[in-house]
Every structure is written in structure tokens, then in C-alpha cells.
């Protein structure tokens, strides 16, 4: 299942990791491990953030995606299920509309 993983990095320990020259290497290792289909870095509520499109096969896979961010950056992580346009077409919206209208 495609999921959007959003990560919010608090200023600390991220600032300290940057000063120590470790932040980039850690992020590289995490990206190598979680292998996102897409990865973007941005600002989120005044903090550093990341948005990653990942494929979650089983609920038990979730810790493998978030623990690296929790343990290394004390980050906040959120998951959202996402659909492609093709997935949305398969959802049967017309039938659901008839059933629930």
C-alpha cells in the first residue's frame, strides 16, 4: 500500500548533528534503508521536514520506516494512505454514491 510518510525534525538534535557533520550521512543511510519512491525535504511548522512516498506491505513494516527517524532525530512521523488516479478509479465512487446518497 502506498503511504505518504511525513517527518518533522526538531531543531535539536538536528542542529547538533549538522554541526558534527553527521546529519547528511544519517539521512542518506535512512533513505537507503526505506527506499522511498519519492523524497522531498521542506519546512513544516517552522521546523525541517521531509515527505516520503513509501510502499508499506504489512503493518509490521511501519517501525522499519519510522524508528530511524525517531532514534536518530527525535522526529515526529505521520503516515497517510495515498491513491494514484488509477486507484481512485477502482474505488467505485459511483456505486458508493448510489448506496449512500
matplotlib code that plots the C-alpha trace (Angstrom):
import matplotlib.pyplot as plt

x = [0.0, 1.3, 1.7, 2.9, 5.4, 5.8, 8.7, 9.2, 12.7, 13.0, 15.8, 17.7, 19.3, 19.3, 21.4, 24.0, 24.1, 24.7, 27.5, 29.1, 28.8, 26.6, 23.1, 23.7, 25.1, 22.3, 19.7, 21.5, 21.5, 17.8, 16.9, 18.9, 17.1, 13.5, 13.9, 11.2, 9.7, 10.0, 11.7, 11.3, 12.7, 10.8, 9.8, 6.9, 5.6, 8.9, 11.0, 12.8, 10.7, 10.6, 7.9, 8.5, 6.3, 6.8, 5.3, 4.1, 3.4, 2.3, 1.5, 4.5, 6.7, 5.9, 8.6, 11.3, 10.2, 9.9, 12.3, 15.4, 13.8, 12.7, 16.0, 18.4, 16.5, 13.7, 11.4, 7.6, 6.3, 2.9, 1.5, -1.3, -2.7, -2.4, -4.0, -2.9, -5.6, -5.9, -6.5, -9.2, -10.9, -11.1, -12.7, -16.2, -17.2, -20.4, -21.6, -20.8, -22.6, -25.8, -25.5, -25.0, -27.0]
y = [0.0, 3.4, 5.7, 9.3, 9.5, 13.0, 13.6, 16.7, 17.2, 19.2, 21.8, 19.6, 17.2, 18.1, 21.3, 19.3, 16.6, 19.2, 20.8, 17.4, 16.7, 13.6, 14.8, 14.2, 10.7, 9.7, 10.8, 9.0, 5.8, 6.1, 6.8, 3.8, 1.6, 2.8, 3.2, 5.8, 6.1, 9.9, 12.0, 15.7, 18.0, 21.1, 23.2, 22.0, 24.4, 26.2, 23.1, 21.0, 18.4, 15.5, 13.9, 10.4, 8.1, 4.6, 1.2, -0.5, -4.2, -5.0, -3.0, -4.7, -2.8, 0.6, 0.5, 0.0, 3.3, 5.4, 4.1, 5.5, 9.0, 8.6, 7.2, 9.5, 12.8, 12.5, 13.3, 13.2, 10.9, 10.6, 8.2, 8.8, 6.3, 7.7, 6.6, 7.1, 8.3, 4.6, 3.6, 6.2, 5.0, 1.4, 2.8, 2.5, 6.1, 5.9, 2.8, 4.3, 7.5, 5.5, 3.4, 6.4, 9.2]
z = [0.0, -0.9, 2.0, 2.5, 5.4, 6.7, 9.1, 11.2, 12.6, 15.8, 15.8, 18.3, 17.9, 14.1, 14.6, 16.7, 14.0, 11.3, 13.4, 13.9, 10.2, 10.8, 9.6, 5.8, 6.3, 8.6, 6.2, 3.4, 5.4, 6.2, 2.6, 1.5, 4.1, 3.5, -0.3, -0.9, -4.4, -3.9, -1.2, -0.6, 2.1, 3.2, 6.1, 8.4, 11.0, 11.3, 11.5, 9.0, 7.4, 4.9, 2.8, 1.5, -0.7, 0.6, 0.0, 3.1, 2.5, 6.1, 9.2, 10.8, 8.3, 9.9, 12.6, 9.9, 8.3, 11.4, 14.0, 12.2, 12.3, 16.0, 17.2, 15.3, 15.2, 17.8, 14.9, 14.6, 11.9, 10.4, 7.8, 5.3, 2.8, -0.8, -4.1, -7.6, -10.1, -11.2, -7.6, -7.3, -10.5, -9.0, -5.8, -7.2, -6.3, -8.5, -6.6, -3.3, -4.2, -5.2, -2.0, 0.4, -1.3]

ax = plt.figure().add_subplot(projection="3d")
ax.plot(x, y, z, "-o")
ax.set_aspect("equal")
plt.show()
